[in-house]
Amino acid sequence: MSLTLALVAIAAAGAAMSASQAPAKAPAAKPAAAAPAAKAAPGAHLPGYNPDRNAYFGDLHVHTGLSFDAYIFNVRATPDDAYAFAKGGAIGHAAGFSIRNSGGPLDFTAVTDHSEYMGAMREANDPKNPLNKLPIVQGLFSPDPRKIGEAFTKMVQGYEKGTLPKGFSAPDVAGRAWTEVQQAAARHNDPGRFTTFVAYEYTSAPQGRNLHRNVIFRTTKVPQLPYTALVSNDPETLWKTMDAWRAKGIDVLSISHNANGSDGLMYEPTRRDGSPMDRAYAELRNRNEPLTEITQIKGTSEVHPSLAPNDEWANFEIMERYIGSNRPVTHFHGSYVREALKDGILMREKVGFNPFKMGFIGSSDTHNAAPGSVEERNYFSKVGRSDGTPVQRGSTPPGGARTWPADTPDSAHAATPYQAWGASGLAGVWAEENSRESIFAALRRKETFATSGPRIRLRFFASYDYPDDLAHRTNLVKEAYAKGVPMGGDLKAPTQGKGTGKAPKFLIWGVRDPNSGYLQRAQVVKGWVENGVAKEQVFDVACSDKLALNTTTWRCPDNHATVDLTTCEPERFKGDVELRTLWTDPTFKPTQRAFYYLRVLENPSCRWSTWDAIRNGTPPNPTLAKTIMERAWSSPIWYEPKA
């Protein structure tokens, strides 16, 4: 989240608080003792090892009280608390209540506190620390809302002008926080059961436009300090720094996130300085940044409805404002992943390189130190004290009213952005075992998928040689790997033999989360280049409830699944546990460069705002969507025609 805009948002919230509602320190969970690490002999495998790879779920975007903005949101939880929460424990929320996931522990987590001013606010709140005596800090932690608002304004102005005291970014301040991040990751890493990564967020936000990246290290060998956007807000300088680290034996990758808040910058067609991209730039970017975050609390960045008028499911958890303000996003091209994939294959066609060859993950961007807190029915939002209650996030009527006023502002014009936020997302990987080495390797090769929260498992492979009955074989995964490529890979055109010119076959397999809804349909999203123009099409490829797929329209019939909005009880007898098929692209042309990715949709279920209203005994906010179709996305497979 942009620190500047976050400060603006919290300033307004702080000014509205009465003195009796001043931030109170939430109860902190005691650091959970890590289980003894499984010591594998050289060449041995950890418990659960699977050569055909397991699905592991995690969160690679997590903020604690070490983050500048989270601390201001009254979050005092630590990296130890975050790992305890990820493993199924309860921790204290900034608003004074306890929080816990109901869906079980995660498999892996990275704490990614902002590198900019990491740990500084906590030290500034210590009367014994010299930062506490700085004039700009006075009033920042006051119980008086007026003083808080004045102090926030000064902080915002100082951040925008680059005039904040250097003490906030002093190496010793950042060093203490960075050491805490590393030590917590070491305490909680438990190979075979739970994986942690040393990580941080590089928070570049030129003019408030989001160019954030999460930087993930493979091992405990990390730089002395993170590289920050205070040095340069151009991500290219981050990637070059990562190259330099790698030359010293520090393995690392970055993940771009929340592109919908970039107002066209995340996937712009030029370098940040406006100069043209070249092959060296594309290779630098792809080498260091193999993944993008397609969904998180601040909305989903797959596609915008205006960019995909023929995709009936494009309008999913769309956020169209800058983070923390009512300033509208106006440049959707450059802000959404599908369009970037299309631009990438078009550039590959025209100039010989593709700078946007990225796989998908989801993660939460929680600022509550609560990884995986993405459950609609168990939603406590994102930024601590600011949106910890239903009234604050606009899901129940204000002022204790039992009905909604006629002039209720919709989420696009509300005073806060919290109504537009969603309970999303999670990162999925296919890895042989639950270890740093195996999961990092999966991230690197892009054998990853994203979900909007449920732990839906996806498999997606392509080959020219799959037998027609592969989807029904017991050893289908082993055969799929042996004869094809998985998600994240390249499918090259055969250069000779009987496969020349033949359309590839795609193995599609989605399995529902037992704690979530039933699956309604599986879809393949295709982008391709035709006569110098990038095009797209969404194909339904597997239908639930034994419904017949219309291969003229490539749509499944509606299964008419419903949900009772008075209880949030879903239709029990609609939808499938799994959707599995082998599909051949009917529009395939061997000379057309293309990408394909899998999207699987659940039946409709209640959105978090409807759950809030039911618990409050009031009608749902009439301007908010009452239901949601949870979903999951695989990383793409790229088809490369003959040279």
C-alpha positions as CSV (number, residue, x, y, z in Angstrom):
1,M,0.0,0.0,0.0
2,S,1.3,3.5,-0.8
3,L,2.6,5.0,2.4
4,T,1.6,8.5,1.4
5,L,-2.0,7.6,0.6
6,A,-2.2,5.3,3.5
7,L,-1.3,8.2,5.7
8,V,-4.0,10.3,4.1
9,A,-6.6,7.6,4.7
10,I,-5.6,7.0,8.3
11,A,-5.5,10.8,9.0
12,A,-9.1,11.1,8.2
13,A,-10.0,8.1,10.3
14,G,-7.9,9.3,13.2
15,A,-9.5,12.8,13.1
16,A,-12.9,11.2,13.3
17,M,-12.1,9.2,16.4
18,S,-13.2,10.5,19.8
19,A,-10.6,10.7,22.5
20,S,-12.3,7.8,24.2
21,Q,-11.7,5.7,21.1
22,A,-8.0,6.5,20.8
23,P,-6.0,3.5,19.6
24,A,-5.4,1.0,22.3
25,K,-2.7,-1.6,22.2
26,A,-4.2,-4.9,21.1
27,P,-3.2,-8.0,23.0
28,A,-0.2,-9.6,21.4
29,A,0.1,-13.3,21.0
30,K,3.2,-14.8,22.6
31,P,5.7,-16.0,19.9
32,A,4.9,-19.6,19.1
33,A,7.8,-21.9,19.6
34,A,8.7,-23.5,16.3
35,A,8.6,-27.2,16.1
36,P,11.9,-28.9,15.7
37,A,13.0,-28.8,12.1
38,A,13.0,-32.0,10.2
39,K,16.7,-32.8,9.5
40,A,16.9,-34.6,6.2
41,A,20.1,-36.4,5.4
42,P,21.8,-35.3,2.2
43,G,19.8,-36.6,-0.8
44,A,16.9,-37.6,1.5
45,H,13.4,-36.3,1.2
46,L,11.2,-34.6,3.7
47,P,7.9,-36.1,4.9
48,G,5.2,-35.8,2.3
49,Y,7.6,-35.7,-0.6
50,N,5.9,-36.4,-3.9
51,P,7.7,-36.5,-7.3
52,D,4.5,-35.6,-9.0
53,R,4.3,-32.5,-6.7
54,N,1.8,-31.4,-4.0
55,A,-0.4,-28.3,-3.9
56,Y,0.8,-26.0,-1.1
57,F,-1.1,-22.8,-0.1
58,G,0.5,-19.7,1.3
59,D,0.6,-15.9,1.6
60,L,3.6,-13.9,0.3
61,H,2.3,-10.4,1.2
62,V,2.0,-9.8,4.9
63,H,2.6,-6.7,7.0
64,T,3.2,-6.4,10.7
65,G,3.7,-3.5,13.2
66,L,7.2,-3.1,11.6
67,S,5.5,-1.5,8.6
68,F,5.3,2.2,8.8
69,D,1.6,2.4,7.9
70,A,0.5,-0.7,9.9
71,Y,2.0,0.8,13.1
72,I,0.0,4.0,12.5
73,F,-3.1,1.8,12.1
74,N,-2.4,0.8,15.7
75,V,-1.1,-2.7,14.7
76,R,1.5,-3.8,17.2
77,A,1.7,-7.5,16.1
78,T,5.1,-8.8,15.2
79,P,6.5,-11.2,12.6
80,D,6.3,-13.9,15.3
81,D,2.6,-13.2,15.6
82,A,2.2,-13.4,11.9
83,Y,3.8,-16.8,11.7
84,A,1.7,-18.0,14.7
85,F,-1.5,-16.9,12.9
86,A,-0.4,-18.6,9.7
87,K,0.0,-21.9,11.6
88,G,-3.5,-21.7,13.0
89,G,-3.0,-19.6,16.1
90,A,-5.0,-16.7,17.5
91,I,-3.5,-13.2,17.8
92,G,-4.8,-9.8,18.9
93,H,-6.4,-7.4,16.4
94,A,-5.6,-3.7,16.7
95,A,-9.2,-3.0,17.6
96,G,-8.9,-5.1,20.7
97,F,-10.5,-8.5,19.8
98,S,-8.9,-11.8,18.9
99,I,-8.6,-13.1,15.3
100,R,-8.0,-16.6,13.9
101,N,-8.4,-18.3,10.6
102,S,-11.1,-21.0,10.5
103,G,-9.8,-22.8,7.4
104,G,-6.7,-24.4,8.9
105,P,-3.0,-23.5,8.8
106,L,-1.1,-22.3,5.7
107,D,1.8,-24.3,4.2
108,F,4.1,-21.3,3.7
109,T,4.3,-17.6,4.5
110,A,6.5,-14.6,4.0
111,V,6.4,-11.5,6.2
112,T,6.9,-8.6,3.7
113,D,7.0,-5.4,5.8
114,H,7.7,-2.1,3.9
115,S,11.4,-1.6,3.6
116,E,10.8,2.2,3.6
117,Y,11.0,3.3,7.3
118,M,10.9,-0.3,8.5
119,G,10.6,-0.3,12.3
120,A,10.8,3.5,12.5
121,M,7.4,4.2,13.9
122,R,7.8,1.7,16.7
123,E,11.0,3.3,17.7
124,A,9.5,6.8,17.4
125,N,6.9,5.7,19.9
126,D,9.5,4.8,22.5
127,P,10.1,7.8,24.9
128,K,13.7,6.7,25.4
129,N,14.4,6.8,21.6
130,P,15.8,10.0,20.0
131,L,13.2,9.7,17.3
132,N,10.5,10.3,19.9
133,K,11.9,13.8,20.5
134,L,11.6,15.0,16.9
135,P,9.1,17.8,16.4
136,I,7.3,15.9,13.5
137,V,6.5,13.0,15.8
138,Q,4.8,15.1,18.5
139,G,1.1,14.4,18.5
140,L,1.4,11.3,16.3
141,F,0.6,8.9,19.2
142,S,-1.6,11.3,21.1
143,P,-5.1,10.3,22.4
144,D,-6.3,13.7,21.0
145,P,-7.7,13.1,17.4
146,R,-6.9,16.7,16.5
147,K,-3.2,16.4,17.3
148,I,-3.1,13.1,15.5
149,G,-4.6,14.7,12.4
150,E,-2.1,17.6,12.5
151,A,0.9,15.2,13.0
152,F,-0.3,13.0,10.1
153,T,-0.5,16.0,7.8
154,K,3.1,16.9,8.6
155,M,4.2,13.3,8.0
156,V,2.4,13.2,4.7
157,Q,4.0,16.4,3.5
158,G,7.4,15.3,4.7
159,Y,7.1,12.0,2.9
160,E,6.0,13.6,-0.4
161,K,8.7,16.3,-0.3
162,G,11.4,13.9,0.9
163,T,12.1,16.0,3.9
164,L,11.4,13.5,6.7
165,P,14.2,13.4,9.2
166,K,16.9,10.9,8.1
167,G,16.6,9.2,11.4
168,F,13.5,7.5,10.2
169,S,15.6,5.6,7.6
170,A,18.8,5.3,9.5
171,P,20.7,2.0,9.0
172,D,20.6,1.1,12.6
173,V,16.8,1.6,12.8
174,A,16.2,-0.5,9.7
175,G,18.9,-3.0,10.7
176,R,17.1,-3.8,14.0
177,A,13.8,-4.4,12.2
178,W,15.5,-6.4,9.4
179,T,17.2,-8.6,12.0
180,E,13.8,-9.2,13.7
181,V,12.3,-10.3,10.3
182,Q,15.2,-12.8,9.8
183,Q,15.1,-14.2,13.3
184,A,11.3,-14.8,13.2
185,A,11.6,-16.6,9.9
186,A,14.3,-18.8,11.3
187,R,12.3,-19.6,14.4
188,H,9.2,-20.7,12.5
189,N,10.7,-22.4,9.5
190,D,9.8,-26.1,9.9
191,P,10.8,-28.1,6.8
192,G,8.2,-30.6,5.8
193,R,5.4,-28.9,7.8
194,F,5.7,-25.1,7.4
195,T,7.9,-22.9,5.3
196,T,8.9,-19.3,5.9
197,F,10.8,-16.9,3.6
198,V,12.9,-13.9,4.6
199,A,11.2,-11.1,2.5
200,Y,10.2,-7.5,2.4
201,E,8.1,-5.1,0.2
202,Y,9.8,-2.5,-2.0
203,T,7.2,0.2,-2.0
204,S,7.5,2.4,-5.0
205,A,4.5,4.7,-5.6
206,P,5.3,7.6,-7.9
207,Q,2.5,10.2,-7.7
208,G,0.6,7.6,-5.6
209,R,0.6,5.0,-8.5
210,N,1.4,1.5,-7.3
211,L,4.7,-0.1,-8.4
212,H,5.1,-2.2,-5.3
213,R,7.1,-5.4,-5.3
214,N,7.6,-8.2,-2.8
215,V,11.2,-9.4,-2.6
216,I,11.5,-13.1,-1.6
217,F,14.8,-14.7,-0.6
218,R,15.4,-18.4,-1.2
219,T,17.6,-19.0,1.9
220,T,18.8,-17.2,5.0
221,K,21.6,-15.6,3.0
222,V,20.3,-12.1,2.5
223,P,21.7,-8.5,2.1
224,Q,22.7,-6.5,5.2
225,L,19.7,-4.2,4.5
226,P,16.8,-4.2,2.0
227,Y,17.0,-2.0,-1.1
228,T,14.3,0.6,-0.8
229,A,12.3,2.9,-3.0
230,L,13.8,5.8,-1.0
231,V,17.0,5.1,-3.1
232,S,15.1,4.9,-6.4
233,N,11.4,4.3,-7.2
234,D,12.3,2.8,-10.6
235,P,11.9,-1.0,-10.3
236,E,14.6,-1.5,-12.9
237,T,17.1,-0.4,-10.3
238,L,15.7,-3.0,-7.9
239,W,16.2,-5.7,-10.5
240,K,19.8,-4.7,-11.1
241,T,20.4,-4.7,-7.4
242,M,19.0,-8.2,-7.3
243,D,21.3,-9.3,-10.1
244,A,24.2,-8.0,-8.0
245,W,23.0,-9.9,-4.9
246,R,22.7,-13.1,-7.0
247,A,26.3,-12.7,-8.1
248,K,27.2,-12.8,-4.5
249,G,25.2,-16.1,-3.9
250,I,22.0,-14.4,-2.6
251,D,19.2,-16.1,-4.6
252,V,16.1,-13.9,-4.8
253,L,13.0,-13.1,-6.9
254,S,10.4,-10.3,-6.8
255,I,6.6,-10.4,-7.3
256,S,4.8,-7.3,-8.7
257,H,1.4,-6.7,-7.0
258,N,-1.8,-4.9,-7.1
259,A,-1.4,-3.7,-10.7
260,N,-5.0,-2.3,-10.6
261,G,-3.7,0.6,-8.5
262,S,-0.9,1.6,-10.8
263,D,-3.1,3.7,-13.2
264,G,-1.4,2.1,-16.2
265,L,2.2,2.1,-14.9
266,M,2.7,-1.6,-13.9
267,Y,2.7,-2.9,-17.4
268,E,3.5,0.3,-19.3
269,P,5.0,-0.2,-22.8
270,T,8.2,1.7,-22.0
271,R,10.8,1.8,-19.3
272,R,10.2,4.1,-16.3
273,D,12.3,6.9,-17.8
274,G,10.2,6.8,-21.0
275,S,12.9,5.1,-23.1
276,P,12.0,2.1,-25.3
277,M,12.3,-1.4,-23.9
278,D,14.9,-3.7,-25.4
279,R,15.8,-7.3,-25.1
280,A,18.2,-6.7,-22.2
281,Y,15.4,-5.0,-20.3
282,A,13.0,-7.8,-20.9
283,E,15.5,-10.4,-19.8
284,L,16.3,-8.4,-16.7
285,R,12.7,-8.1,-15.8
286,N,11.8,-11.8,-16.5
287,R,14.9,-13.0,-14.7
288,N,14.1,-11.2,-11.5
289,E,10.3,-11.0,-11.6
290,P,8.7,-14.2,-12.8
291,L,5.4,-13.7,-11.0
292,T,2.6,-11.1,-10.5
293,E,0.0,-10.9,-7.8
294,I,-3.3,-11.2,-9.7
295,T,-5.6,-10.8,-6.7
296,Q,-5.5,-9.4,-3.1
297,I,-7.6,-7.5,-0.6
298,K,-7.3,-4.3,-2.8
299,G,-9.1,-6.0,-5.7
300,T,-8.4,-8.3,-8.5
301,S,-6.1,-7.4,-11.4
302,E,-6.9,-10.1,-13.9
303,V,-9.0,-8.0,-16.3
304,H,-11.2,-4.9,-16.3
305,P,-14.7,-5.1,-17.9
306,S,-13.8,-2.3,-20.3
307,L,-10.9,-4.3,-21.7
308,A,-12.9,-7.6,-22.1
309,P,-16.5,-6.8,-23.1
310,N,-17.0,-10.5,-24.1
311,D,-16.0,-11.9,-20.8
312,E,-19.1,-12.1,-18.6
313,W,-17.0,-12.7,-15.5
314,A,-14.6,-9.8,-15.9
315,N,-16.3,-7.6,-13.3
316,F,-14.9,-9.4,-10.3
317,E,-13.8,-7.4,-7.2
318,I,-12.7,-4.4,-9.3
319,M,-11.2,-1.5,-7.5
320,E,-11.0,1.7,-9.6
321,R,-9.4,4.2,-7.2
322,Y,-6.0,5.1,-5.9
323,I,-5.1,3.5,-2.7
324,G,-6.5,5.5,0.2
325,S,-8.1,8.3,-1.8
326,N,-11.1,9.0,-4.1
327,R,-8.8,9.8,-7.0
328,P,-10.0,7.6,-9.9
329,V,-7.8,5.2,-11.9
330,T,-8.2,6.3,-15.5
331,H,-5.7,4.0,-17.3
332,F,-6.8,0.4,-17.2
333,H,-4.5,-0.7,-20.0
334,G,-1.3,-1.3,-18.2
335,S,-3.1,-2.0,-15.0
336,Y,-4.4,-5.5,-15.7
337,V,-2.7,-8.8,-16.2
338,R,-4.5,-10.2,-19.2
339,E,-3.9,-7.1,-21.2
340,A,-0.2,-7.3,-20.3
341,L,0.0,-10.9,-21.4
342,K,-1.5,-9.8,-24.8
343,D,1.0,-6.9,-25.1
344,G,3.8,-9.3,-24.3
345,I,3.1,-11.8,-27.0
346,L,2.5,-8.9,-29.5
347,M,5.9,-7.5,-28.6
348,R,7.4,-11.0,-29.0
349,E,5.9,-11.1,-32.5
350,K,7.0,-7.6,-33.5
351,V,10.4,-7.0,-31.8
352,G,11.5,-10.5,-30.6
353,F,11.1,-10.2,-26.9
354,N,8.4,-10.4,-24.2
355,P,8.8,-8.4,-21.0
356,F,5.5,-9.6,-19.5
357,K,6.0,-13.3,-19.3
358,M,4.8,-13.9,-15.8
359,G,3.0,-16.5,-13.7
360,F,0.2,-15.8,-11.2
361,I,-0.1,-15.9,-7.5
362,G,-2.6,-14.4,-5.0
363,S,-1.8,-13.0,-1.6
364,S,-3.6,-10.9,1.0
365,D,-1.6,-7.7,1.6
366,T,-2.9,-7.9,5.2
367,H,-1.7,-5.1,7.5
368,N,-3.0,-7.0,10.5
369,A,-0.1,-9.6,10.6
370,A,-2.8,-12.1,9.6
371,P,-1.6,-14.2,6.7
372,G,-4.4,-16.0,4.8
373,S,-7.1,-13.9,6.4
374,V,-9.2,-14.2,3.2
375,E,-12.4,-15.8,4.4
376,E,-15.6,-14.0,3.4
377,R,-17.5,-15.3,6.5
378,N,-14.6,-14.5,8.8
379,Y,-13.5,-11.1,7.5
380,F,-11.9,-8.4,9.5
381,S,-10.5,-6.3,6.7
382,K,-7.0,-5.0,6.2
383,V,-5.7,-1.9,8.1
384,G,-6.1,-2.4,11.8
385,R,-8.1,0.1,13.7
386,S,-9.2,1.9,10.6
387,D,-11.5,-0.7,9.2
388,G,-11.8,-3.3,11.9
389,T,-15.6,-3.0,12.4
390,P,-18.5,-3.4,9.9
391,V,-19.5,0.2,10.3
392,Q,-16.0,1.4,9.5
393,R,-16.0,-0.6,6.3
394,G,-19.5,0.4,5.2
395,S,-21.2,-3.0,5.4
396,T,-23.7,-2.0,8.1
397,P,-25.8,1.2,8.4
398,P,-24.0,4.1,10.1
399,G,-24.9,5.5,13.5
400,G,-26.7,2.4,14.7
401,A,-29.5,2.7,12.1
402,R,-31.5,-0.4,11.2
403,T,-32.0,0.6,7.5
404,W,-29.9,2.3,4.8
405,P,-30.5,5.9,3.9
406,A,-31.6,6.6,0.3
407,D,-28.5,8.6,-0.4
408,T,-26.0,5.8,0.6
409,P,-22.9,6.4,-1.5
410,D,-21.7,3.5,-3.6
411,S,-18.2,2.0,-3.1
412,A,-16.9,4.1,-6.0
413,H,-17.7,7.3,-4.1
414,A,-17.6,6.4,-0.5
415,A,-15.4,8.3,1.9
416,T,-13.2,5.3,2.5
417,P,-11.9,2.6,0.1
418,Y,-12.8,-0.2,2.5
419,Q,-16.1,-1.2,0.8
420,A,-14.3,-1.9,-2.4
421,W,-11.8,-4.2,-0.7
422,G,-12.2,-8.0,-0.9
423,A,-11.4,-11.1,1.1
424,S,-8.6,-12.2,-1.2
425,G,-6.2,-14.0,-2.0
426,L,-3.9,-17.0,-1.7
427,A,-0.8,-18.3,-3.5
428,G,-0.8,-21.9,-4.6
429,V,2.3,-23.8,-5.8
430,W,3.1,-27.3,-7.0
431,A,6.2,-28.5,-5.3
432,E,7.7,-31.8,-4.4
433,E,7.9,-31.0,-0.7
434,N,7.2,-28.3,1.8
435,S,10.6,-26.6,2.0
436,R,12.2,-23.3,1.0
437,E,14.2,-24.9,-1.8
438,S,11.2,-26.8,-3.3
439,I,8.6,-24.0,-3.0
440,F,11.1,-21.3,-4.2
441,A,11.9,-23.5,-7.3
442,A,8.1,-23.7,-8.0
443,L,7.9,-19.9,-7.8
444,R,10.9,-19.5,-10.1
445,R,9.5,-21.9,-12.8
446,K,6.0,-20.3,-12.4
447,E,4.3,-23.6,-11.6
448,T,1.9,-21.5,-9.5
449,F,-1.7,-20.5,-9.3
450,A,-3.8,-17.9,-7.5
451,T,-7.1,-18.1,-5.7
452,S,-9.5,-15.5,-4.4
453,G,-9.4,-17.2,-1.0
454,P,-10.7,-20.8,-1.2
455,R,-8.1,-23.5,-1.4
456,I,-9.1,-24.6,-4.9
457,R,-6.5,-26.9,-6.5
458,L,-5.7,-26.5,-10.2
459,R,-3.7,-28.6,-12.6
460,F,-3.0,-27.3,-16.2
461,F,-0.8,-29.1,-18.7
462,A,-0.4,-29.0,-22.5
463,S,1.1,-31.4,-25.0
464,Y,0.8,-32.7,-28.6
465,D,1.0,-36.3,-27.4
466,Y,-1.6,-36.8,-24.7
467,P,-3.9,-39.8,-25.3
468,D,-7.6,-39.0,-25.6
469,D,-8.5,-40.8,-22.4
470,L,-5.7,-39.1,-20.3
471,A,-8.2,-37.3,-18.0
472,H,-9.7,-40.6,-16.9
473,R,-6.4,-42.4,-16.2
474,T,-5.2,-43.1,-12.7
475,N,-1.7,-42.0,-13.4
476,L,-2.6,-38.9,-15.4
477,V,-0.3,-36.5,-13.6
478,K,2.8,-38.6,-14.1
479,E,1.9,-38.9,-17.8
480,A,1.1,-35.2,-18.0
481,Y,4.6,-34.3,-16.8
482,A,6.3,-36.9,-18.9
483,K,4.7,-35.9,-22.2
484,G,3.9,-32.2,-21.8
485,V,4.5,-28.9,-20.0
486,P,2.8,-27.7,-16.8
487,M,1.5,-24.2,-16.1
488,G,4.2,-21.6,-16.3
489,G,5.9,-23.4,-19.2
490,D,6.5,-22.9,-22.9
491,L,4.9,-25.3,-25.5
492,K,7.1,-25.1,-28.6
493,A,5.8,-26.0,-32.0
494,P,7.0,-29.4,-33.2
495,T,9.7,-29.0,-35.9
496,Q,9.3,-32.4,-37.5
497,G,7.3,-35.7,-37.2
498,K,3.6,-36.4,-37.1
499,G,2.9,-33.6,-34.5
500,T,3.8,-30.9,-37.0
501,G,0.8,-28.5,-37.3
502,K,-1.3,-30.5,-34.9
503,A,-3.3,-28.6,-32.2
504,P,-2.1,-29.2,-28.6
505,K,-4.3,-30.9,-26.0
506,F,-4.8,-29.3,-22.6
507,L,-5.3,-31.2,-19.4
508,I,-7.7,-29.3,-17.1
509,W,-8.3,-30.3,-13.6
510,G,-9.9,-28.3,-10.7
511,V,-10.8,-29.6,-7.3
512,R,-12.9,-27.7,-4.8
513,D,-11.9,-26.6,-1.3
514,P,-13.9,-28.8,1.1
515,N,-14.6,-25.7,3.2
516,S,-15.9,-23.6,0.4
517,G,-18.4,-23.8,-2.5
518,Y,-18.8,-26.3,-5.3
519,L,-17.3,-25.7,-8.7
520,Q,-19.5,-24.4,-11.5
521,R,-17.3,-24.2,-14.6
522,A,-13.8,-24.5,-15.8
523,Q,-12.6,-22.0,-18.5
524,V,-9.6,-21.5,-20.7
525,V,-8.6,-17.9,-21.4
526,K,-6.7,-17.6,-24.7
527,G,-4.8,-14.7,-26.1
528,W,-3.2,-14.8,-29.5
529,V,-1.7,-12.6,-32.3
530,E,-3.6,-12.4,-35.6
531,N,-2.5,-10.1,-38.4
532,G,-0.5,-8.0,-36.0
533,V,-3.3,-7.6,-33.5
534,A,-3.6,-9.2,-30.0
535,K,-7.0,-10.9,-29.5
536,E,-8.6,-12.9,-26.7
537,Q,-11.4,-15.4,-26.1
538,V,-12.8,-17.2,-23.0
539,F,-13.8,-20.8,-23.6
540,D,-15.9,-22.8,-21.1
541,V,-14.3,-26.2,-21.3
542,A,-16.0,-28.2,-18.4
543,C,-19.5,-27.8,-17.0
544,S,-20.8,-28.9,-13.6
545,D,-24.0,-31.0,-13.0
546,K,-23.5,-33.0,-16.2
547,L,-24.6,-30.1,-18.2
548,A,-23.8,-30.2,-21.9
549,L,-21.2,-27.7,-23.2
550,N,-22.3,-25.6,-26.1
551,T,-19.4,-25.9,-28.5
552,T,-20.8,-23.2,-30.8
553,T,-20.8,-20.5,-28.1
554,W,-18.3,-22.3,-25.8
555,R,-20.5,-21.7,-22.8
556,C,-21.9,-23.9,-20.2
557,P,-25.6,-23.6,-19.4
558,D,-26.4,-21.8,-16.1
559,N,-26.6,-24.4,-13.4
560,H,-29.0,-22.1,-11.5
561,A,-27.1,-22.4,-8.2
562,T,-28.4,-20.0,-5.6
563,V,-27.6,-18.7,-2.1
564,D,-30.0,-17.7,0.6
565,L,-29.1,-14.1,1.4
566,T,-30.9,-14.3,4.8
567,T,-28.6,-17.1,6.1
568,C,-25.8,-17.3,3.5
569,E,-26.7,-21.0,3.1
570,P,-25.7,-22.0,-0.5
571,E,-27.5,-24.4,-2.8
572,R,-26.5,-27.9,-1.6
573,F,-27.1,-29.9,-4.7
574,K,-25.6,-27.8,-7.5
575,G,-22.0,-27.8,-8.6
576,D,-19.2,-30.4,-8.7
577,V,-16.4,-31.5,-6.4
578,E,-14.0,-31.6,-9.4
579,L,-13.9,-30.6,-13.0
580,R,-11.6,-32.6,-15.2
581,T,-11.2,-32.8,-19.0
582,L,-8.9,-32.9,-22.0
583,W,-9.5,-30.0,-24.3
584,T,-8.3,-29.1,-27.8
585,D,-8.4,-25.4,-29.0
586,P,-10.8,-25.4,-32.0
587,T,-9.3,-22.0,-33.1
588,F,-5.7,-23.2,-33.0
589,K,-3.4,-22.1,-35.9
590,P,0.2,-23.3,-35.7
591,T,1.5,-20.0,-37.0
592,Q,-0.2,-17.8,-34.3
593,R,1.7,-17.1,-31.1
594,A,-0.6,-17.5,-28.1
595,F,-1.0,-17.9,-24.3
596,Y,-3.5,-20.0,-22.4
597,Y,-4.5,-20.0,-18.7
598,L,-7.1,-21.9,-16.7
599,R,-9.8,-20.1,-14.7
600,V,-12.2,-22.1,-12.4
601,L,-15.3,-20.6,-10.9
602,E,-17.4,-21.6,-7.9
603,N,-21.1,-21.4,-7.4
604,P,-22.2,-18.0,-6.0
605,S,-21.7,-17.5,-2.3
606,C,-22.1,-14.6,0.2
607,R,-19.6,-11.7,0.0
608,W,-18.1,-10.5,3.3
609,S,-20.3,-7.5,3.3
610,T,-23.4,-9.7,3.3
611,W,-22.0,-11.8,6.2
612,D,-21.4,-8.6,8.2
613,A,-25.0,-7.5,7.6
614,I,-26.5,-10.8,8.7
615,R,-24.5,-10.8,11.9
616,N,-25.7,-7.2,12.5
617,G,-29.3,-8.0,11.8
618,T,-29.6,-5.3,9.1
619,P,-30.0,-5.4,5.3
620,P,-26.9,-5.6,3.2
621,N,-25.5,-2.4,1.9
622,P,-27.7,-1.8,-1.3
623,T,-24.7,-0.5,-3.3
624,L,-22.5,-3.5,-2.7
625,A,-22.5,-6.8,-4.4
626,K,-24.3,-9.3,-2.2
627,T,-22.7,-12.4,-3.6
628,I,-19.3,-13.5,-5.1
629,M,-18.2,-16.2,-7.4
630,E,-14.9,-17.3,-5.9
631,R,-12.3,-18.5,-8.4
632,A,-8.8,-19.6,-9.1
633,W,-6.4,-18.9,-12.0
634,S,-3.5,-21.0,-13.2
635,S,-0.3,-19.5,-14.5
636,P,-0.3,-19.3,-18.3
637,I,1.2,-21.7,-20.8
638,W,2.8,-19.9,-23.8
639,Y,2.6,-21.4,-27.3
640,E,5.7,-20.6,-29.4
641,P,5.3,-21.2,-33.1
642,K,8.2,-22.2,-35.3
643,A,10.9,-19.5,-35.7
